[in-house]
Amino acid sequence: MKTILRSEPVIAAIGALASGYLKFAYRTTRWTQIDKDKAALLFDGQPVILAFWHCLVPMAPVVWPEAYKPKLRVLVSQSADGEMITRTVAGLGIKAIRGSSQKKNDPAKTKGGMAAFREMARWMKNGGSIAITPDGPRGPAREMADGALMLARLTRAPVIMVGLASRPCIRAKTWDRTVFPRPFSRGVIVWDGPFHAEEEPDNARLGKLWSERLTAVLERAESAADGL
C-alpha cells in the first residue's frame, strides 16, 4: 500500500486534488490582514526571504501576490511527502527548489541541503525571492535551523515573517500539527518585518530571536482568528 501511495500517478493525482481544494478554500475564506505595510517589500516585488513555520505550508500560498509568483521559489524537501507538496504548489502557480533546511551543526547529513542552498542563493542574486519554513522538513517544530540564517546572511536580503490562522480549520496529527484551511472560514494574516541578519552577529542568538518573532506572529494570527 505504501508503494502504491508513493507511485507517480498517485502523487500526481493527490497534488492536483490538494491544489484544487486549497484554491477553493482560499477563495471562500474571508481574510483579514494585520500590519500588511510591514510586507511592503514583498508586494513591491523586491527580493525577500519569506519565512513561516512548517505547520503553515497548506495556508501560506494564499499570501503570495499572483503577479509575483514567477519570481518566487519555495524550498521543499526531497522526500516523497515533499514531492506531493511540490505538485501541490505547482498547481497553485509556484515552483519549488528541492532540498532541506540545513540541520544545526550537521549540514552534511541534510538531504540535498547544500545544493538547494546554492540554488536559492543564485535565484536571489538574480532578483528572485525565497519562501522557507525554517523548522522544516522534520523539526523540531518552531525552532529555526541554520540554513535560513545562512541564506539571510549571504544574500543580505530582508526577511519578512508571516503567521496565518483560520477558524474553523483542520489540524493534522503530525509533528508540526499542520493546519489546513476549511472552505467558508474566517482567516487572519499577520505580517512582521523586515528583519536583517546583520542585526545580530551571533547565529545562536539570532536563531533564538527570530524563532521567538516567528512564533509571536503566528500566535497573533491565531488569537485574532479566535476573536473573529
Backbone as JSON, one array per atom type, in Angstrom:
{
  "sequence": "MKTILRSEPVIAAIGALASGYLKFAYRTTRWTQIDKDKAALLFDGQPVILAFWHCLVPMAPVVWPEAYKPKLRVLVSQSADGEMITRTVAGLGIKAIRGSSQKKNDPAKTKGGMAAFREMARWMKNGGSIAITPDGPRGPAREMADGALMLARLTRAPVIMVGLASRPCIRAKTWDRTVFPRPFSRGVIVWDGPFHAEEEPDNARLGKLWSERLTAVLERAESAADGL",
  "N": [[0.82, -1.2, 0.0], [1.94, 1.25, 0.82], [3.85, 1.64, -1.19], [2.22, 1.94, -3.44], [0.87, 4.31, -2.8], [2.92, 6.1, -3.08], [3.51, 6.11, -5.72], [4.06, 7.44, -9.05], [1.63, 8.17, -10.58], [-0.27, 8.33, -8.5], [0.81, 10.23, -6.75], [0.75, 12.45, -8.45], [-2.02, 12.7, -8.8], [-2.89, 13.21, -6.17], [-1.58, 15.63, -5.7], [-2.88, 17.3, -7.58], [-5.54, 17.22, -6.65], [-5.19, 18.29, -4.09], [-4.23, 20.91, -4.61], [-6.44, 21.92, -5.96], [-8.38, 21.8, -3.94], [-7.27, 23.61, -2.06], [-7.24, 26.03, -3.49], [-9.99, 26.49, -3.65], [-10.63, 26.7, -0.93], [-9.08, 28.96, -0.2], [-10.32, 30.96, -1.74], [-12.9, 31.09, -0.74], [-12.66, 31.84, 1.83], [-12.89, 34.4, 4.27], [-10.67, 36.85, 4.5], [-8.61, 38.59, 6.81], [-6.17, 41.06, 7.08], [-3.32, 41.94, 8.96], [-1.09, 44.48, 9.83], [-0.09, 44.77, 7.22], [1.49, 46.59, 5.91], [4.06, 46.09, 6.73], [4.96, 44.19, 5.06], [5.6, 45.4, 2.73], [7.8, 45.35, 0.96], [7.65, 42.81, -0.17], [5.22, 42.97, -1.6], [5.9, 44.92, -3.35], [7.47, 43.61, -5.08], [10.16, 43.19, -4.6], [13.27, 41.46, -3.91], [13.01, 39.11, -1.34], [13.22, 37.15, 1.68], [10.8, 35.03, 2.59], [9.39, 33.95, 5.5], [7.88, 31.32, 7.33], [6.36, 29.13, 9.72], [6.57, 25.53, 9.51], [4.12, 24.25, 9.9], [2.32, 25.77, 8.56], [2.37, 25.3, 5.86], [0.22, 24.43, 4.06], [-1.36, 26.7, 4.19], [0.09, 29.04, 3.57], [0.49, 29.72, 0.74], [-1.61, 31.44, 0.01], [-0.89, 34.03, 0.6], [0.81, 34.99, -1.31], [1.31, 37.3, -3.83], [-0.38, 37.13, -6.93], [0.74, 38.09, -9.34], [3.37, 38.08, -8.67], [4.27, 35.54, -8.33], [5.89, 34.18, -10.35], [8.44, 35.09, -9.69], [9.06, 33.87, -7.38], [10.34, 31.23, -5.36], [9.87, 28.22, -3.59], [11.21, 26.45, -0.86], [11.39, 22.99, -0.71], [11.39, 19.74, 0.69], [13.29, 16.78, -0.32], [11.92, 14.46, 0.02], [9.34, 11.84, -0.31], [6.93, 12.91, 0.59], [7.58, 15.55, 0.21], [7.58, 15.62, -2.56], [4.86, 15.45, -3.11], [4.06, 17.89, -2.02], [5.43, 19.59, -3.72], [4.09, 19.08, -6.17], [1.6, 20.03, -5.44], [1.97, 22.81, -4.86], [2.8, 23.56, -7.36], [0.46, 23.37, -8.78], [-0.68, 25.62, -7.82], [0.63, 27.59, -9.04], [3.29, 27.98, -8.31], [6.77, 27.44, -8.17], [9.21, 25.0, -7.05], [12.23, 24.66, -5.12], [14.23, 21.96, -4.53], [15.19, 20.41, -1.56], [16.5, 20.52, 1.83], [16.21, 22.48, 4.84], [19.25, 23.31, 6.38], [20.55, 21.24, 8.93], [21.15, 21.92, 12.37], [24.51, 22.27, 13.17], [25.2, 20.11, 11.58], [25.32, 20.01, 8.65], [26.09, 18.28, 6.62], [24.56, 16.0, 6.74], [22.13, 16.68, 5.83], [19.67, 16.18, 3.52], [20.29, 16.96, 0.3], [20.74, 19.55, 1.06], [22.94, 21.44, 0.79], [23.14, 21.76, -1.99], [20.6, 22.79, -2.56], [20.76, 25.13, -1.09], [22.73, 26.56, -2.49], [21.38, 26.89, -4.92], [19.19, 28.46, -4.11], [20.55, 30.77, -3.31], [21.65, 31.62, -5.76], [19.28, 32.13, -7.16], [18.2, 34.28, -5.71], [20.22, 36.15, -6.1], [19.78, 36.8, -8.69], [17.53, 38.32, -8.51], [15.24, 37.11, -7.52], [12.86, 35.77, -5.09], [12.62, 33.9, -2.01], [10.66, 31.47, -0.38], [10.48, 30.03, 2.77], [10.46, 27.42, 5.22], [11.65, 27.55, 8.26], [11.84, 25.55, 10.2], [11.5, 23.2, 8.92], [12.31, 20.03, 7.18], [11.43, 18.3, 9.17], [11.44, 19.24, 11.75], [13.0, 20.18, 14.95], [9.73, 21.44, 15.84], [8.94, 24.85, 15.33], [11.52, 25.79, 15.71], [14.3, 27.4, 14.62], [16.32, 26.43, 11.94], [19.79, 26.4, 10.87], [20.11, 26.93, 8.17], [18.31, 28.87, 7.1], [19.19, 31.17, 8.39], [21.8, 31.35, 7.42], [21.3, 31.79, 4.7], [20.06, 34.29, 4.79], [22.17, 35.82, 5.78], [24.13, 35.52, 3.75], [22.88, 36.51, 1.39], [22.03, 38.95, 2.22], [19.42, 39.74, 2.2], [16.22, 41.14, 3.03], [14.14, 39.79, 5.6], [10.88, 38.71, 5.7], [8.31, 37.98, 7.88], [5.53, 35.8, 8.42], [2.38, 34.99, 9.8], [-0.4, 32.8, 9.91], [-3.88, 32.0, 10.3], [-6.94, 30.18, 10.55], [-10.44, 29.93, 11.14], [-13.21, 27.87, 11.16], [-10.68, 25.22, 11.2], [-8.59, 22.57, 9.9], [-6.58, 20.43, 11.7], [-3.75, 18.57, 11.47], [-2.49, 15.41, 12.75], [0.38, 15.56, 12.99], [3.99, 15.97, 13.32], [4.32, 18.71, 13.4], [1.81, 19.65, 13.69], [0.23, 20.36, 11.38], [-1.7, 22.8, 9.66], [-4.72, 23.01, 7.93], [-6.7, 24.98, 5.8], [-10.25, 25.51, 5.96], [-13.02, 25.53, 3.72], [-15.07, 28.49, 3.36], [-14.43, 29.78, 5.72], [-13.05, 31.9, 8.37], [-10.29, 33.89, 8.06], [-6.98, 34.93, 9.1], [-4.19, 36.96, 8.45], [-1.04, 37.81, 9.51], [1.61, 40.07, 9.47], [5.18, 40.64, 9.8], [8.2, 42.47, 10.11], [10.45, 44.31, 7.92], [13.27, 42.14, 8.61], [16.79, 41.94, 9.29], [19.73, 40.0, 8.94], [22.05, 41.13, 9.83], [21.52, 42.4, 12.17], [22.17, 40.92, 14.38], [25.1, 39.43, 15.16], [25.74, 36.9, 16.18], [24.94, 33.57, 15.54], [23.47, 31.74, 17.13], [22.09, 33.36, 18.94], [20.68, 34.94, 17.13], [19.09, 33.01, 15.86], [17.46, 32.2, 17.99], [16.17, 34.62, 18.57], [14.8, 35.19, 16.15], [13.22, 32.91, 15.97], [11.52, 33.31, 18.14], [10.21, 35.64, 17.28], [8.92, 34.73, 14.97], [7.24, 32.79, 16.0], [5.69, 34.43, 17.6], [4.31, 36.0, 15.72], [2.73, 34.09, 14.52], [1.18, 33.28, 16.73], [-0.18, 35.66, 17.19], [-1.8, 35.76, 14.93], [-3.4, 33.48, 15.36], [-4.69, 34.2, 17.74], [-6.1, 36.47, 16.89], [-7.78, 35.29, 14.99], [-9.34, 33.67, 16.6], [-10.89, 35.59, 17.76], [-12.59, 36.5, 15.83]],
  "CA": [[0.0, 0.0, 0.0], [2.82, 2.41, 0.91], [4.46, 1.81, -2.51], [1.18, 2.44, -4.33], [0.6, 5.71, -2.44], [4.04, 6.94, -3.48], [3.74, 5.96, -7.15], [3.94, 8.67, -9.8], [0.24, 8.57, -10.86], [-0.97, 8.66, -7.26], [1.34, 11.51, -6.28], [0.22, 13.48, -9.34], [-3.45, 12.88, -8.52], [-3.03, 13.84, -4.86], [-1.18, 17.02, -5.87], [-3.93, 18.03, -8.29], [-6.68, 17.35, -5.76], [-4.84, 19.19, -3.0], [-4.19, 22.29, -5.09], [-7.82, 22.32, -6.24], [-9.05, 22.06, -2.66], [-6.72, 24.81, -1.45], [-7.76, 27.18, -4.24], [-11.39, 26.7, -3.24], [-10.62, 27.18, 0.46], [-8.58, 30.34, -0.19], [-11.28, 31.89, -2.35], [-14.15, 31.18, 0.02], [-12.34, 32.32, 3.18], [-12.89, 35.86, 4.45], [-9.35, 37.11, 5.06], [-8.27, 39.86, 7.45], [-4.72, 41.22, 7.13], [-2.84, 42.81, 10.03], [0.26, 45.01, 9.61], [0.31, 44.47, 5.85], [2.53, 47.54, 5.49], [5.36, 45.52, 7.05], [5.33, 43.31, 3.94], [5.6, 46.25, 1.52], [8.85, 44.93, 0.03], [7.11, 41.65, -0.88], [4.19, 43.39, -2.54], [6.54, 45.75, -4.36], [8.21, 42.72, -5.97], [11.59, 43.19, -4.32], [13.75, 40.17, -3.39], [12.9, 38.93, 0.1], [13.05, 35.8, 2.21], [9.51, 34.95, 3.27], [9.52, 32.88, 6.48], [6.7, 30.9, 8.09], [6.58, 27.82, 10.3], [6.2, 24.41, 8.65], [2.71, 23.91, 10.08], [1.5, 26.64, 7.71], [2.62, 25.02, 4.44], [-1.01, 24.49, 3.25], [-2.01, 28.0, 4.3], [0.92, 30.15, 3.15], [0.39, 30.22, -0.65], [-2.63, 32.47, -0.17], [-0.35, 35.36, 0.82], [1.73, 35.38, -2.37], [0.64, 38.01, -4.92], [-0.44, 36.33, -8.16], [1.68, 38.62, -10.34], [4.72, 37.95, -8.16], [4.62, 34.12, -8.21], [7.02, 33.76, -11.18], [9.7, 35.5, -9.09], [9.16, 33.22, -6.07], [10.6, 29.81, -5.25], [9.66, 27.72, -2.24], [12.08, 25.32, -0.53], [10.63, 21.78, -0.39], [12.29, 18.62, 0.92], [13.41, 15.78, -1.38], [11.2, 13.24, 0.42], [8.11, 11.56, -1.05], [5.96, 13.93, 1.0], [7.99, 16.78, -0.46], [7.14, 15.56, -3.96], [3.44, 15.8, -3.12], [3.97, 19.33, -1.79], [5.89, 20.22, -4.95], [2.99, 19.0, -7.14], [0.5, 20.87, -4.96], [2.26, 24.23, -5.07], [2.85, 23.79, -8.8], [-0.92, 23.62, -9.17], [-1.02, 26.97, -7.37], [1.44, 28.53, -9.81], [4.55, 28.24, -7.6], [7.79, 26.43, -8.41], [9.96, 24.62, -5.86], [13.63, 24.25, -5.08], [14.19, 20.75, -3.71], [16.25, 20.24, -0.58], [16.03, 20.73, 3.2], [16.95, 23.44, 5.65], [20.4, 22.65, 6.99], [20.41, 20.93, 10.34], [22.1, 22.57, 13.25], [25.81, 21.66, 13.41], [25.37, 18.87, 10.83], [24.79, 20.23, 7.31], [26.42, 17.19, 5.7], [23.53, 14.98, 6.82], [20.87, 17.24, 5.33], [19.48, 15.67, 2.16], [20.21, 18.0, -0.72], [20.75, 20.86, 1.69], [23.92, 22.36, 0.24], [22.77, 22.06, -3.38], [19.43, 23.67, -2.5], [21.23, 26.42, -0.58], [23.39, 27.26, -3.6], [20.36, 27.26, -5.91], [18.44, 29.59, -3.56], [21.41, 31.95, -3.35], [21.7, 32.07, -7.16], [17.97, 32.67, -7.51], [18.06, 35.6, -5.11], [21.19, 37.03, -6.74], [19.17, 37.22, -9.95], [16.35, 39.14, -8.25], [14.09, 36.34, -7.07], [12.59, 35.64, -3.65], [12.53, 32.53, -1.49], [9.79, 31.18, 0.76], [11.16, 28.97, 3.5], [9.98, 27.03, 6.55], [12.93, 27.36, 8.94], [11.84, 24.36, 11.04], [11.21, 22.04, 8.08], [11.02, 19.37, 6.98], [11.05, 17.38, 10.26], [11.52, 19.84, 13.07], [11.9, 20.4, 15.9], [8.76, 22.46, 15.48], [9.14, 26.23, 15.77], [12.93, 26.02, 16.06], [14.9, 27.8, 13.36], [17.55, 25.78, 11.54], [20.83, 27.33, 10.47], [20.06, 27.24, 6.74], [17.61, 30.14, 6.87], [20.07, 32.25, 8.87], [22.93, 31.44, 6.48], [20.81, 32.39, 3.47], [19.84, 35.71, 5.06], [23.47, 36.47, 5.9], [24.82, 35.52, 2.48], [22.2, 37.35, 0.4], [21.72, 40.24, 2.85], [18.04, 40.05, 1.84], [15.31, 41.32, 4.16], [13.29, 38.66, 5.96], [9.51, 39.03, 6.05], [7.7, 36.86, 8.59], [4.08, 35.79, 8.3], [1.61, 34.0, 10.54], [-1.76, 32.66, 9.4], [-4.8, 31.15, 11.06], [-8.33, 30.21, 10.07], [-11.42, 29.3, 12.03], [-12.59, 26.64, 11.64], [-9.58, 24.7, 10.4], [-8.26, 21.16, 10.1], [-5.22, 20.34, 12.23], [-3.29, 17.19, 11.32], [-1.75, 14.83, 13.87], [1.76, 15.43, 12.55], [4.96, 16.52, 14.28], [4.19, 20.16, 13.48], [0.37, 19.99, 13.78], [-0.07, 21.08, 10.15], [-3.03, 23.41, 9.62], [-5.36, 23.1, 6.62], [-7.88, 25.86, 5.83], [-11.53, 24.94, 5.54], [-13.79, 26.5, 2.92], [-16.07, 29.36, 4.0], [-13.99, 30.07, 7.09], [-12.54, 33.24, 8.63], [-8.84, 33.77, 8.12], [-6.18, 36.08, 9.5], [-2.79, 37.0, 8.03], [-0.3, 38.81, 10.27], [2.94, 40.28, 8.92], [6.17, 41.31, 10.64], [9.45, 42.68, 9.42], [11.52, 43.38, 7.52], [14.39, 41.92, 9.53], [18.07, 41.72, 8.61], [20.62, 39.16, 9.74], [23.13, 41.94, 10.39], [21.14, 42.95, 13.47], [22.74, 40.1, 15.45], [26.19, 38.66, 14.55], [25.83, 35.54, 16.71], [23.89, 32.75, 14.96], [22.63, 31.15, 18.15], [21.18, 34.39, 19.45], [19.79, 35.34, 16.05], [18.12, 31.94, 15.68], [16.51, 32.28, 19.1], [15.39, 35.85, 18.41], [13.88, 35.06, 15.02], [12.23, 31.88, 16.33], [10.54, 33.96, 19.01], [9.42, 36.57, 16.48], [8.07, 33.97, 14.05], [6.19, 32.19, 16.84], [4.81, 35.51, 18.06], [3.42, 36.43, 14.63], [1.75, 33.01, 14.38], [0.25, 33.35, 17.86], [-1.05, 36.83, 16.97], [-2.81, 35.36, 13.94], [-4.33, 32.55, 15.98], [-5.51, 34.95, 18.69], [-7.03, 37.31, 16.14], [-8.77, 34.43, 14.36], [-10.26, 33.24, 17.67], [-11.77, 36.7, 18.09], [-13.48, 36.89, 14.71]],
  "C": [[0.86, 1.25, 0.0], [3.45, 2.71, -0.45], [3.47, 2.41, -3.49], [0.94, 3.93, -4.08], [1.7, 6.64, -2.91], [4.39, 6.77, -4.95], [3.47, 7.28, -7.86], [2.49, 9.07, -10.08], [-0.52, 9.01, -9.61], [-0.5, 10.01, -6.73], [0.8, 12.66, -7.12], [-1.25, 13.77, -9.04], [-3.67, 13.59, -7.19], [-2.66, 15.32, -4.96], [-2.25, 17.86, -6.54], [-5.15, 18.25, -7.4], [-6.4, 18.35, -4.65], [-4.83, 20.64, -3.45], [-5.59, 22.8, -5.42], [-8.58, 22.65, -4.97], [-8.58, 23.38, -2.05], [-7.19, 26.07, -2.17], [-9.18, 27.52, -3.8], [-11.45, 27.26, -1.83], [-10.14, 28.63, 0.54], [-9.65, 31.32, -0.64], [-12.55, 32.07, -1.53], [-13.91, 31.62, 1.47], [-12.36, 33.84, 3.2], [-11.62, 36.24, 5.22], [-9.26, 38.51, 5.66], [-6.75, 39.94, 7.53], [-4.35, 42.26, 8.19], [-1.38, 43.19, 9.76], [0.78, 44.68, 8.21], [1.42, 45.39, 5.36], [3.93, 47.01, 5.77], [5.86, 44.57, 5.97], [5.41, 44.09, 2.64], [6.63, 45.81, 0.51], [8.38, 43.74, -0.8], [6.14, 42.08, -1.96], [4.72, 44.34, -3.61], [7.37, 44.92, -5.34], [9.71, 42.71, -5.76], [12.02, 41.84, -3.74], [13.69, 40.12, -1.87], [12.97, 37.44, 0.42], [11.76, 35.81, 3.02], [9.53, 33.73, 4.19], [8.2, 32.6, 7.18], [6.98, 29.49, 8.62], [5.99, 26.72, 9.43], [4.73, 24.04, 8.76], [1.8, 24.69, 9.15], [1.69, 26.38, 6.22], [1.33, 25.03, 3.61], [-1.68, 25.85, 3.23], [-1.23, 29.09, 3.56], [0.75, 30.61, 1.7], [-0.64, 31.32, -0.86], [-2.05, 33.87, -0.06], [0.46, 35.86, -0.37], [0.98, 36.06, -3.5], [0.72, 37.24, -6.23], [0.61, 36.79, -9.17], [3.14, 38.38, -9.95], [5.19, 36.49, -8.13], [5.77, 33.68, -9.11], [8.38, 34.11, -10.58], [9.96, 34.79, -7.76], [9.48, 31.74, -6.23], [10.42, 29.4, -3.79], [10.56, 26.51, -2.02], [11.22, 24.15, -0.06], [11.6, 20.62, -0.28], [12.28, 17.64, -0.25], [12.7, 14.46, -1.04], [9.99, 13.02, -0.48], [7.01, 12.55, -0.69], [6.28, 15.26, 0.34], [7.58, 16.8, -1.92], [5.67, 15.91, -4.07], [3.25, 17.31, -2.92], [4.38, 20.08, -3.05], [4.79, 20.23, -6.0], [1.84, 19.93, -6.73], [0.77, 22.34, -5.24], [2.38, 24.56, -6.55], [1.45, 24.07, -9.34], [-1.42, 24.99, -8.75], [-0.16, 28.03, -8.06], [2.79, 28.86, -9.2], [5.53, 27.1, -7.86], [8.63, 26.21, -7.15], [11.44, 24.45, -6.15], [13.68, 23.09, -4.1], [15.42, 20.62, -2.83], [15.68, 20.49, 0.8], [16.85, 21.81, 3.87], [18.08, 22.71, 6.34], [20.2, 22.44, 8.47], [21.49, 21.63, 11.16], [23.34, 21.7, 13.42], [26.05, 20.4, 12.59], [24.85, 19.02, 9.41], [25.04, 19.08, 6.37], [25.34, 16.12, 5.68], [22.18, 15.47, 6.33], [20.72, 16.9, 3.87], [19.3, 16.83, 1.18], [20.35, 19.41, -0.19], [21.69, 21.84, 1.04], [23.59, 22.74, -1.2], [21.59, 23.02, -3.42], [19.84, 25.07, -2.05], [21.88, 27.23, -1.71], [22.38, 27.73, -4.64], [19.54, 28.45, -5.41], [19.27, 30.88, -3.64], [21.51, 32.5, -4.77], [20.39, 32.73, -7.58], [17.8, 34.09, -6.96], [19.05, 36.6, -5.71], [20.64, 37.59, -8.04], [17.83, 37.93, -9.75], [15.12, 38.4, -7.79], [13.95, 36.33, -5.55], [12.43, 34.18, -3.28], [11.53, 32.48, -0.34], [10.34, 29.95, 1.46], [10.48, 28.7, 4.83], [11.21, 26.68, 7.38], [12.98, 26.16, 9.87], [11.57, 23.09, 10.24], [12.47, 21.29, 7.68], [10.56, 18.49, 8.16], [11.24, 17.95, 11.66], [12.91, 19.86, 13.66], [11.0, 21.58, 15.5], [9.1, 23.79, 16.12], [10.54, 26.47, 16.33], [13.69, 26.24, 14.76], [16.22, 27.09, 13.1], [18.53, 26.81, 10.99], [20.72, 27.76, 9.02], [19.42, 28.58, 6.44], [18.48, 31.33, 7.29], [21.23, 32.46, 7.9], [22.5, 32.12, 5.18], [20.62, 33.9, 3.64], [21.17, 36.45, 5.17], [24.16, 36.59, 4.54], [24.21, 36.52, 1.49], [21.95, 38.77, 0.89], [20.29, 40.7, 2.51], [17.2, 40.27, 3.09], [14.44, 40.09, 4.36], [11.92, 39.18, 6.38], [8.9, 37.81, 6.71], [6.18, 36.96, 8.51], [3.5, 34.67, 9.16], [0.19, 33.98, 10.01], [-2.57, 31.76, 10.31], [-6.17, 31.23, 10.42], [-9.2, 29.48, 11.08], [-12.73, 29.11, 11.28], [-11.44, 26.21, 10.73], [-9.44, 23.21, 10.66], [-6.82, 21.1, 10.57], [-4.79, 18.87, 12.23], [-2.52, 16.72, 12.56], [-0.32, 14.52, 13.44], [2.68, 16.09, 13.56], [4.8, 18.02, 14.46], [2.75, 20.63, 13.63], [-0.04, 20.86, 12.59], [-1.52, 21.55, 10.11], [-3.51, 23.5, 8.18], [-6.57, 24.03, 6.73], [-9.13, 25.1, 5.42], [-12.29, 25.98, 4.72], [-14.79, 27.26, 3.77], [-15.72, 29.63, 5.47], [-13.59, 31.54, 7.22], [-11.04, 33.12, 8.83], [-8.15, 35.06, 8.49], [-4.74, 35.9, 9.0], [-2.11, 38.12, 8.8], [1.14, 38.87, 9.74], [3.86, 40.9, 9.96], [7.47, 41.42, 9.84], [9.5, 44.07, 8.8], [12.62, 43.31, 8.57], [15.64, 41.63, 8.71], [19.0, 40.94, 9.53], [21.73, 39.97, 10.41], [22.79, 42.49, 11.78], [21.73, 42.17, 14.64], [23.83, 39.2, 14.85], [26.27, 37.2, 15.01], [24.66, 34.7, 16.21], [22.94, 32.17, 15.99], [21.62, 32.16, 18.68], [20.19, 34.84, 18.38], [18.71, 34.28, 15.81], [17.05, 31.97, 16.76], [15.59, 33.48, 18.94], [14.36, 35.71, 17.29], [12.84, 33.96, 15.26], [11.12, 32.48, 17.19], [9.63, 34.89, 18.22], [8.45, 35.82, 15.56], [6.94, 33.27, 14.81], [5.19, 33.25, 17.28], [3.84, 35.93, 16.96], [2.37, 35.36, 14.34], [0.71, 33.07, 15.5], [-0.68, 34.56, 17.75], [-2.16, 36.48, 15.98], [-3.85, 34.44, 14.55], [-5.26, 33.27, 16.96], [-6.53, 35.81, 17.98], [-8.13, 36.47, 15.49], [-9.8, 33.94, 15.39], [-11.28, 34.33, 17.97], [-12.72, 37.13, 16.99], [-14.88, 36.34, 14.87]]
}
